[in-house]
Amino acid sequence: MSKGLLILFGTFVVIGVIHFISMKMVRISEAKKLHYRKVFWYLYAALLILTAVVNLVEGGILHWSFLTQFLLGLTILILNFLGKMEAKNSESR
């Protein structure tokens, strides 16, 4: 029971921190938002690639799910580098 409550409160804290950060992001300039998005996608792609490589090396066998995860991370990394991950501005029509 105490483990369940600890997980519940931990989840509430994590969601609260995410909400607080997202509310702070509303007030910053569009240039900074673009920079933060780029950094987020780079870190996300690196995390996907790293976990896929660790799982592939640890298992010692080429498993399709880890290979797919690696390719997805590599695709995100390349698209972000080429500038294809940027959101289009809907107000410029």
Jmol script that loads the backbone (N, CA, C; Angstrom):
load data "model"
ATOM      1  N   MET A   1       0.826  -1.201   0.000  1.00  0.00           N
ATOM      2  CA  MET A   1       0.000   0.000   0.000  1.00  0.00           C
ATOM      3  C   MET A   1       0.865   1.259   0.000  1.00  0.00           C
ATOM      4  N   SER A   2       1.928   1.236   0.806  1.00  0.00           N
ATOM      5  CA  SER A   2       2.774   2.427   0.878  1.00  0.00           C
ATOM      6  C   SER A   2       3.545   2.632  -0.426  1.00  0.00           C
ATOM      7  N   LYS A   3       3.907   1.524  -1.099  1.00  0.00           N
ATOM      8  CA  LYS A   3       4.587   1.665  -2.383  1.00  0.00           C
ATOM      9  C   LYS A   3       3.649   2.290  -3.409  1.00  0.00           C
ATOM     10  N   GLY A   4       2.388   1.888  -3.387  1.00  0.00           N
ATOM     11  CA  GLY A   4       1.401   2.447  -4.310  1.00  0.00           C
ATOM     12  C   GLY A   4       1.205   3.934  -4.091  1.00  0.00           C
ATOM     13  N   LEU A   5       1.126   4.356  -2.842  1.00  0.00           N
ATOM     14  CA  LEU A   5       0.980   5.781  -2.538  1.00  0.00           C
ATOM     15  C   LEU A   5       2.222   6.565  -2.934  1.00  0.00           C
ATOM     16  N   LEU A   6       3.382   5.958  -2.733  1.00  0.00           N
ATOM     17  CA  LEU A   6       4.623   6.615  -3.126  1.00  0.00           C
ATOM     18  C   LEU A   6       4.667   6.809  -4.648  1.00  0.00           C
ATOM     19  N   ILE A   7       4.256   5.801  -5.393  1.00  0.00           N
ATOM     20  CA  ILE A   7       4.201   5.914  -6.853  1.00  0.00           C
ATOM     21  C   ILE A   7       3.184   6.965  -7.262  1.00  0.00           C
ATOM     22  N   LEU A   8       2.014   6.992  -6.610  1.00  0.00           N
ATOM     23  CA  LEU A   8       0.980   7.974  -6.916  1.00  0.00           C
ATOM     24  C   LEU A   8       1.472   9.398  -6.679  1.00  0.00           C
ATOM     25  N   PHE A   9       2.069   9.647  -5.530  1.00  0.00           N
ATOM     26  CA  PHE A   9       2.560  10.989  -5.225  1.00  0.00           C
ATOM     27  C   PHE A   9       3.741  11.357  -6.122  1.00  0.00           C
ATOM     28  N   GLY A  10       4.587  10.400  -6.430  1.00  0.00           N
ATOM     29  CA  GLY A  10       5.686  10.657  -7.355  1.00  0.00           C
ATOM     30  C   GLY A  10       5.170  11.055  -8.726  1.00  0.00           C
ATOM     31  N   THR A  11       4.111  10.374  -9.184  1.00  0.00           N
ATOM     32  CA  THR A  11       3.498  10.715 -10.466  1.00  0.00           C
ATOM     33  C   THR A  11       2.917  12.118 -10.425  1.00  0.00           C
ATOM     34  N   PHE A  12       2.252  12.471  -9.337  1.00  0.00           N
ATOM     35  CA  PHE A  12       1.701  13.815  -9.198  1.00  0.00           C
ATOM     36  C   PHE A  12       2.800  14.875  -9.237  1.00  0.00           C
ATOM     37  N   VAL A  13       3.916  14.610  -8.595  1.00  0.00           N
ATOM     38  CA  VAL A  13       5.026  15.562  -8.587  1.00  0.00           C
ATOM     39  C   VAL A  13       5.591  15.737  -9.998  1.00  0.00           C
ATOM     40  N   VAL A  14       5.786  14.629 -10.707  1.00  0.00           N
ATOM     41  CA  VAL A  14       6.325  14.702 -12.068  1.00  0.00           C
ATOM     42  C   VAL A  14       5.373  15.472 -12.975  1.00  0.00           C
ATOM     43  N   ILE A  15       4.085  15.183 -12.905  1.00  0.00           N
ATOM     44  CA  ILE A  15       3.092  15.888 -13.721  1.00  0.00           C
ATOM     45  C   ILE A  15       3.048  17.367 -13.346  1.00  0.00           C
ATOM     46  N   GLY A  16       3.162  17.678 -12.064  1.00  0.00           N
ATOM     47  CA  GLY A  16       3.183  19.075 -11.625  1.00  0.00           C
ATOM     48  C   GLY A  16       4.385  19.829 -12.165  1.00  0.00           C
ATOM     49  N   VAL A  17       5.547  19.192 -12.165  1.00  0.00           N
ATOM     50  CA  VAL A  17       6.760  19.829 -12.696  1.00  0.00           C
ATOM     51  C   VAL A  17       6.615  20.056 -14.197  1.00  0.00           C
ATOM     52  N   ILE A  18       6.099  19.062 -14.915  1.00  0.00           N
ATOM     53  CA  ILE A  18       5.888  19.206 -16.356  1.00  0.00           C
ATOM     54  C   ILE A  18       4.903  20.337 -16.642  1.00  0.00           C
ATOM     55  N   HIS A  19       3.837  20.426 -15.866  1.00  0.00           N
ATOM     56  CA  HIS A  19       2.849  21.497 -16.045  1.00  0.00           C
ATOM     57  C   HIS A  19       3.479  22.864 -15.767  1.00  0.00           C
ATOM     58  N   PHE A  20       4.264  22.962 -14.700  1.00  0.00           N
ATOM     59  CA  PHE A  20       4.923  24.224 -14.362  1.00  0.00           C
ATOM     60  C   PHE A  20       5.854  24.668 -15.489  1.00  0.00           C
ATOM     61  N   ILE A  21       6.634  23.748 -16.023  1.00  0.00           N
ATOM     62  CA  ILE A  21       7.555  24.075 -17.120  1.00  0.00           C
ATOM     63  C   ILE A  21       6.781  24.499 -18.366  1.00  0.00           C
ATOM     64  N   SER A  22       5.694  23.799 -18.665  1.00  0.00           N
ATOM     65  CA  SER A  22       4.922  24.155 -19.862  1.00  0.00           C
ATOM     66  C   SER A  22       4.265  25.525 -19.709  1.00  0.00           C
ATOM     67  N   MET A  23       3.850  25.891 -18.516  1.00  0.00           N
ATOM     68  CA  MET A  23       3.272  27.219 -18.305  1.00  0.00           C
ATOM     69  C   MET A  23       4.336  28.304 -18.437  1.00  0.00           C
ATOM     70  N   LYS A  24       5.561  28.025 -18.023  1.00  0.00           N
ATOM     71  CA  LYS A  24       6.660  28.981 -18.191  1.00  0.00           C
ATOM     72  C   LYS A  24       7.018  29.142 -19.674  1.00  0.00           C
ATOM     73  N   MET A  25       6.883  28.069 -20.449  1.00  0.00           N
ATOM     74  CA  MET A  25       7.225  28.106 -21.869  1.00  0.00           C
ATOM     75  C   MET A  25       6.258  28.979 -22.664  1.00  0.00           C
ATOM     76  N   VAL A  26       5.064  29.194 -22.176  1.00  0.00           N
ATOM     77  CA  VAL A  26       4.080  30.017 -22.875  1.00  0.00           C
ATOM     78  C   VAL A  26       4.552  31.466 -22.945  1.00  0.00           C
ATOM     79  N   ARG A  27       5.275  31.908 -21.936  1.00  0.00           N
ATOM     80  CA  ARG A  27       5.643  33.316 -21.823  1.00  0.00           C
ATOM     81  C   ARG A  27       6.937  33.693 -22.536  1.00  0.00           C
ATOM     82  N   ILE A  28       7.696  32.733 -23.054  1.00  0.00           N
ATOM     83  CA  ILE A  28       8.978  33.079 -23.657  1.00  0.00           C
ATOM     84  C   ILE A  28       8.818  33.363 -25.149  1.00  0.00           C
ATOM     85  N   SER A  29       9.823  33.949 -25.734  1.00  0.00           N
ATOM     86  CA  SER A  29       9.763  34.354 -27.137  1.00  0.00           C
ATOM     87  C   SER A  29       9.786  33.136 -28.061  1.00  0.00           C
ATOM     88  N   GLU A  30       9.348  33.360 -29.291  1.00  0.00           N
ATOM     89  CA  GLU A  30       9.275  32.279 -30.274  1.00  0.00           C
ATOM     90  C   GLU A  30      10.670  31.770 -30.648  1.00  0.00           C
ATOM     91  N   ALA A  31      11.664  32.644 -30.653  1.00  0.00           N
ATOM     92  CA  ALA A  31      13.031  32.224 -30.982  1.00  0.00           C
ATOM     93  C   ALA A  31      13.573  31.254 -29.933  1.00  0.00           C
ATOM     94  N   LYS A  32      13.314  31.555 -28.669  1.00  0.00           N
ATOM     95  CA  LYS A  32      13.760  30.653 -27.608  1.00  0.00           C
ATOM     96  C   LYS A  32      13.003  29.338 -27.658  1.00  0.00           C
ATOM     97  N   LYS A  33      11.710  29.388 -27.982  1.00  0.00           N
ATOM     98  CA  LYS A  33      10.936  28.154 -28.106  1.00  0.00           C
ATOM     99  C   LYS A  33      11.510  27.270 -29.192  1.00  0.00           C
ATOM    100  N   LEU A  34      11.886  27.869 -30.310  1.00  0.00           N
ATOM    101  CA  LEU A  34      12.471  27.121 -31.405  1.00  0.00           C
ATOM    102  C   LEU A  34      13.789  26.474 -30.976  1.00  0.00           C
ATOM    103  N   HIS A  35      14.592  27.224 -30.247  1.00  0.00           N
ATOM    104  CA  HIS A  35      15.861  26.689 -29.754  1.00  0.00           C
ATOM    105  C   HIS A  35      15.620  25.524 -28.792  1.00  0.00           C
ATOM    106  N   TYR A  36      14.687  25.682 -27.858  1.00  0.00           N
ATOM    107  CA  TYR A  36      14.393  24.624 -26.900  1.00  0.00           C
ATOM    108  C   TYR A  36      13.840  23.380 -27.588  1.00  0.00           C
ATOM    109  N   ARG A  37      13.011  23.579 -28.641  1.00  0.00           N
ATOM    110  CA  ARG A  37      12.498  22.429 -29.394  1.00  0.00           C
ATOM    111  C   ARG A  37      13.624  21.670 -30.070  1.00  0.00           C
ATOM    112  N   LYS A  38      14.568  22.401 -30.659  1.00  0.00           N
ATOM    113  CA  LYS A  38      15.705  21.753 -31.318  1.00  0.00           C
ATOM    114  C   LYS A  38      16.518  20.939 -30.312  1.00  0.00           C
ATOM    115  N   VAL A  39      16.793  21.526 -29.158  1.00  0.00           N
ATOM    116  CA  VAL A  39      17.554  20.827 -28.127  1.00  0.00           C
ATOM    117  C   VAL A  39      16.791  19.593 -27.657  1.00  0.00           C
ATOM    118  N   PHE A  40      15.475  19.734 -27.458  1.00  0.00           N
ATOM    119  CA  PHE A  40      14.663  18.594 -27.035  1.00  0.00           C
ATOM    120  C   PHE A  40      14.756  17.467 -28.043  1.00  0.00           C
ATOM    121  N   TRP A  41      14.611  17.756 -29.342  1.00  0.00           N
ATOM    122  CA  TRP A  41      14.646  16.700 -30.357  1.00  0.00           C
ATOM    123  C   TRP A  41      16.010  16.050 -30.441  1.00  0.00           C
ATOM    124  N   TYR A  42      17.094  16.836 -30.281  1.00  0.00           N
ATOM    125  CA  TYR A  42      18.426  16.245 -30.271  1.00  0.00           C
ATOM    126  C   TYR A  42      18.597  15.286 -29.091  1.00  0.00           C
ATOM    127  N   LEU A  43      18.157  15.724 -27.910  1.00  0.00           N
ATOM    128  CA  LEU A  43      18.273  14.862 -26.727  1.00  0.00           C
ATOM    129  C   LEU A  43      17.395  13.626 -26.848  1.00  0.00           C
ATOM    130  N   TYR A  44      16.200  13.791 -27.386  1.00  0.00           N
ATOM    131  CA  TYR A  44      15.282  12.659 -27.561  1.00  0.00           C
ATOM    132  C   TYR A  44      15.864  11.640 -28.536  1.00  0.00           C
ATOM    133  N   ALA A  45      16.423  12.121 -29.654  1.00  0.00           N
ATOM    134  CA  ALA A  45      17.026  11.218 -30.635  1.00  0.00           C
ATOM    135  C   ALA A  45      18.238  10.516 -30.035  1.00  0.00           C
ATOM    136  N   ALA A  46      19.057  11.241 -29.284  1.00  0.00           N
ATOM    137  CA  ALA A  46      20.226  10.631 -28.655  1.00  0.00           C
ATOM    138  C   ALA A  46      19.817   9.570 -27.644  1.00  0.00           C
ATOM    139  N   LEU A  47      18.753   9.835 -26.892  1.00  0.00           N
ATOM    140  CA  LEU A  47      18.262   8.857 -25.922  1.00  0.00           C
ATOM    141  C   LEU A  47      17.742   7.598 -26.626  1.00  0.00           C
ATOM    142  N   LEU A  48      16.997   7.777 -27.708  1.00  0.00           N
ATOM    143  CA  LEU A  48      16.503   6.625 -28.461  1.00  0.00           C
ATOM    144  C   LEU A  48      17.662   5.792 -29.013  1.00  0.00           C
ATOM    145  N   ILE A  49      18.629   6.453 -29.600  1.00  0.00           N
ATOM    146  CA  ILE A  49      19.764   5.738 -30.177  1.00  0.00           C
ATOM    147  C   ILE A  49      20.567   5.031 -29.092  1.00  0.00           C
ATOM    148  N   LEU A  50      20.824   5.716 -27.991  1.00  0.00           N
ATOM    149  CA  LEU A  50      21.611   5.134 -26.907  1.00  0.00           C
ATOM    150  C   LEU A  50      20.941   3.907 -26.308  1.00  0.00           C
ATOM    151  N   THR A  51      19.651   3.997 -26.010  1.00  0.00           N
ATOM    152  CA  THR A  51      18.962   2.847 -25.422  1.00  0.00           C
ATOM    153  C   THR A  51      18.867   1.692 -26.410  1.00  0.00           C
ATOM    154  N   ALA A  52      18.700   1.996 -27.687  1.00  0.00           N
ATOM    155  CA  ALA A  52      18.648   0.931 -28.687  1.00  0.00           C
ATOM    156  C   ALA A  52      19.995   0.227 -28.799  1.00  0.00           C
ATOM    157  N   VAL A  53      21.073   0.995 -28.818  1.00  0.00           N
ATOM    158  CA  VAL A  53      22.407   0.393 -28.912  1.00  0.00           C
ATOM    159  C   VAL A  53      22.704  -0.448 -27.673  1.00  0.00           C
ATOM    160  N   VAL A  54      22.365   0.063 -26.498  1.00  0.00           N
ATOM    161  CA  VAL A  54      22.602  -0.693 -25.264  1.00  0.00           C
ATOM    162  C   VAL A  54      21.819  -2.003 -25.297  1.00  0.00           C
ATOM    163  N   ASN A  55      20.565  -1.965 -25.718  1.00  0.00           N
ATOM    164  CA  ASN A  55      19.760  -3.176 -25.768  1.00  0.00           C
ATOM    165  C   ASN A  55      20.258  -4.145 -26.839  1.00  0.00           C
ATOM    166  N   LEU A  56      20.719  -3.637 -27.963  1.00  0.00           N
ATOM    167  CA  LEU A  56      21.257  -4.504 -29.013  1.00  0.00           C
ATOM    168  C   LEU A  56      22.551  -5.177 -28.565  1.00  0.00           C
ATOM    169  N   VAL A  57      23.426  -4.425 -27.920  1.00  0.00           N
ATOM    170  CA  VAL A  57      24.697  -4.976 -27.461  1.00  0.00           C
ATOM    171  C   VAL A  57      24.465  -5.944 -26.310  1.00  0.00           C
ATOM    172  N   GLU A  58      23.575  -5.592 -25.411  1.00  0.00           N
ATOM    173  CA  GLU A  58      23.301  -6.426 -24.243  1.00  0.00           C
ATOM    174  C   GLU A  58      22.688  -7.763 -24.645  1.00  0.00           C
ATOM    175  N   GLY A  59      21.774  -7.731 -25.600  1.00  0.00           N
ATOM    176  CA  GLY A  59      21.120  -8.958 -26.024  1.00  0.00           C
ATOM    177  C   GLY A  59      22.006  -9.817 -26.904  1.00  0.00           C
ATOM    178  N   GLY A  60      22.892  -9.207 -27.640  1.00  0.00           N
ATOM    179  CA  GLY A  60      23.778  -9.946 -28.499  1.00  0.00           C
ATOM    180  C   GLY A  60      23.122 -10.464 -29.772  1.00  0.00           C
ATOM    181  N   ILE A  61      21.866 -10.109 -29.986  1.00  0.00           N
ATOM    182  CA  ILE A  61      21.147 -10.546 -31.174  1.00  0.00           C
ATOM    183  C   ILE A  61      20.449  -9.334 -31.782  1.00  0.00           C
ATOM    184  N   LEU A  62      20.297  -9.332 -33.086  1.00  0.00           N
ATOM    185  CA  LEU A  62      19.666  -8.211 -33.779  1.00  0.00           C
ATOM    186  C   LEU A  62      18.148  -8.373 -33.694  1.00  0.00           C
ATOM    187  N   HIS A  63      17.543  -7.689 -32.736  1.00  0.00           N
ATOM    188  CA  HIS A  63      16.097  -7.771 -32.536  1.00  0.00           C
ATOM    189  C   HIS A  63      15.419  -6.640 -33.302  1.00  0.00           C
ATOM    190  N   TRP A  64      14.295  -6.922 -33.919  1.00  0.00           N
ATOM    191  CA  TRP A  64      13.643  -5.948 -34.812  1.00  0.00           C
ATOM    192  C   TRP A  64      13.163  -4.703 -34.069  1.00  0.00           C
ATOM    193  N   SER A  65      12.702  -4.840 -32.829  1.00  0.00           N
ATOM    194  CA  SER A  65      12.180  -3.660 -32.123  1.00  0.00           C
ATOM    195  C   SER A  65      13.296  -2.680 -31.764  1.00  0.00           C
ATOM    196  N   PHE A  66      14.453  -3.204 -31.370  1.00  0.00           N
ATOM    197  CA  PHE A  66      15.573  -2.316 -31.035  1.00  0.00           C
ATOM    198  C   PHE A  66      16.165  -1.700 -32.293  1.00  0.00           C
ATOM    199  N   LEU A  67      16.166  -2.458 -33.377  1.00  0.00           N
ATOM    200  CA  LEU A  67      16.644  -1.916 -34.648  1.00  0.00           C
ATOM    201  C   LEU A  67      15.713  -0.797 -35.131  1.00  0.00           C
ATOM    202  N   THR A  68      14.402  -0.997 -34.967  1.00  0.00           N
ATOM    203  CA  THR A  68      13.422   0.035 -35.330  1.00  0.00           C
ATOM    204  C   THR A  68      13.601   1.278 -34.458  1.00  0.00           C
ATOM    205  N   GLN A  69      13.846   1.073 -33.185  1.00  0.00           N
ATOM    206  CA  GLN A  69      14.079   2.195 -32.269  1.00  0.00           C
ATOM    207  C   GLN A  69      15.334   2.960 -32.675  1.00  0.00           C
ATOM    208  N   PHE A  70      16.389   2.253 -33.031  1.00  0.00           N
ATOM    209  CA  PHE A  70      17.623   2.896 -33.481  1.00  0.00           C
ATOM    210  C   PHE A  70      17.386   3.704 -34.751  1.00  0.00           C
ATOM    211  N   LEU A  71      16.679   3.118 -35.711  1.00  0.00           N
ATOM    212  CA  LEU A  71      16.407   3.814 -36.971  1.00  0.00           C
ATOM    213  C   LEU A  71      15.514   5.030 -36.761  1.00  0.00           C
ATOM    214  N   LEU A  72      14.546   4.948 -35.848  1.00  0.00           N
ATOM    215  CA  LEU A  72      13.689   6.086 -35.536  1.00  0.00           C
ATOM    216  C   LEU A  72      14.507   7.219 -34.920  1.00  0.00           C
ATOM    217  N   GLY A  73      15.386   6.886 -33.986  1.00  0.00           N
ATOM    218  CA  GLY A  73      16.253   7.899 -33.382  1.00  0.00           C
ATOM    219  C   GLY A  73      17.174   8.545 -34.396  1.00  0.00           C
ATOM    220  N   LEU A  74      17.721   7.730 -35.299  1.00  0.00           N
ATOM    221  CA  LEU A  74      18.591   8.254 -36.346  1.00  0.00           C
ATOM    222  C   LEU A  74      17.814   9.157 -37.304  1.00  0.00           C
ATOM    223  N   THR A  75      16.586   8.771 -37.638  1.00  0.00           N
ATOM    224  CA  THR A  75      15.745   9.585 -38.514  1.00  0.00           C
ATOM    225  C   THR A  75      15.422  10.929 -37.868  1.00  0.00           C
ATOM    226  N   ILE A  76      15.064  10.916 -36.604  1.00  0.00           N
ATOM    227  CA  ILE A  76      14.774  12.166 -35.888  1.00  0.00           C
ATOM    228  C   ILE A  76      16.013  13.052 -35.846  1.00  0.00           C
ATOM    229  N   LEU A  77      17.162  12.454 -35.594  1.00  0.00           N
ATOM    230  CA  LEU A  77      18.410  13.214 -35.548  1.00  0.00           C
ATOM    231  C   LEU A  77      18.716  13.868 -36.892  1.00  0.00           C
ATOM    232  N   ILE A  78      18.572  13.125 -37.976  1.00  0.00           N
ATOM    233  CA  ILE A  78      18.858  13.661 -39.309  1.00  0.00           C
ATOM    234  C   ILE A  78      17.846  14.741 -39.693  1.00  0.00           C
ATOM    235  N   LEU A  79      16.553  14.480 -39.444  1.00  0.00           N
ATOM    236  CA  LEU A  79      15.533  15.471 -39.792  1.00  0.00           C
ATOM    237  C   LEU A  79      15.702  16.760 -38.998  1.00  0.00           C
ATOM    238  N   ASN A  80      16.073  16.653 -37.746  1.00  0.00           N
ATOM    239  CA  ASN A  80      16.292  17.841 -36.934  1.00  0.00           C
ATOM    240  C   ASN A  80      17.507  18.611 -37.444  1.00  0.00           C
ATOM    241  N   PHE A  81      18.564  17.896 -37.820  1.00  0.00           N
ATOM    242  CA  PHE A  81      19.765  18.547 -38.349  1.00  0.00           C
ATOM    243  C   PHE A  81      19.465  19.280 -39.656  1.00  0.00           C
ATOM    244  N   LEU A  82      18.617  18.693 -40.492  1.00  0.00           N
ATOM    245  CA  LEU A  82      18.265  19.311 -41.767  1.00  0.00           C
ATOM    246  C   LEU A  82      17.203  20.404 -41.630  1.00  0.00           C
ATOM    247  N   GLY A  83      16.610  20.553 -40.438  1.00  0.00           N
ATOM    248  CA  GLY A  83      15.619  21.597 -40.210  1.00  0.00           C
ATOM    249  C   GLY A  83      14.209  21.203 -40.598  1.00  0.00           C
ATOM    250  N   LYS A  84      13.949  19.927 -40.780  1.00  0.00           N
ATOM    251  CA  LYS A  84      12.621  19.469 -41.192  1.00  0.00           C
ATOM    252  C   LYS A  84      11.686  19.244 -40.008  1.00  0.00           C
ATOM    253  N   MET A  85      12.182  19.340 -38.783  1.00  0.00           N
ATOM    254  CA  MET A  85      11.366  19.098 -37.598  1.00  0.00           C
ATOM    255  C   MET A  85      10.731  20.387 -37.071  1.00  0.00           C
ATOM    256  N   GLU A  86      10.996  21.508 -37.710  1.00  0.00           N
ATOM    257  CA  GLU A  86      10.462  22.783 -37.239  1.00  0.00           C
ATOM    258  C   GLU A  86       8.988  22.899 -37.588  1.00  0.00           C
ATOM    259  N   ALA A  87       8.215  23.460 -36.671  1.00  0.00           N
ATOM    260  CA  ALA A  87       6.780  23.644 -36.884  1.00  0.00           C
ATOM    261  C   ALA A  87       6.540  24.796 -37.835  1.00  0.00           C
ATOM    262  N   LYS A  88       5.573  24.628 -38.682  1.00  0.00           N
ATOM    263  CA  LYS A  88       5.200  25.692 -39.619  1.00  0.00           C
ATOM    264  C   LYS A  88       4.337  26.707 -38.883  1.00  0.00           C
ATOM    265  N   ASN A  89       4.526  27.972 -39.181  1.00  0.00           N
ATOM    266  CA  ASN A  89       3.758  29.039 -38.563  1.00  0.00           C
ATOM    267  C   ASN A  89       2.422  29.160 -39.282  1.00  0.00           C
ATOM    268  N   SER A  90       1.315  28.928 -38.587  1.00  0.00           N
ATOM    269  CA  SER A  90      -0.003  28.938 -39.209  1.00  0.00           C
ATOM    270  C   SER A  90      -0.523  30.358 -39.462  1.00  0.00           C
ATOM    271  N   GLU A  91       0.089  31.368 -38.842  1.00  0.00           N
ATOM    272  CA  GLU A  91      -0.369  32.739 -38.995  1.00  0.00           C
ATOM    273  C   GLU A  91       0.202  33.414 -40.235  1.00  0.00           C
ATOM    274  N   SER A  92       1.127  32.783 -40.933  1.00  0.00           N
ATOM    275  CA  SER A  92       1.772  33.421 -42.068  1.00  0.00           C
ATOM    276  C   SER A  92       1.036  33.205 -43.386  1.00  0.00           C
ATOM    277  N   ARG A  93      -0.151  32.650 -43.375  1.00  0.00           N
ATOM    278  CA  ARG A  93      -0.908  32.383 -44.606  1.00  0.00           C
ATOM    279  C   ARG A  93      -1.395  33.611 -45.256  1.00  0.00           C
TER     280      ARG A  93
END
end "model"
wireframe off; spacefill off
backbone 0.3
color backbone group
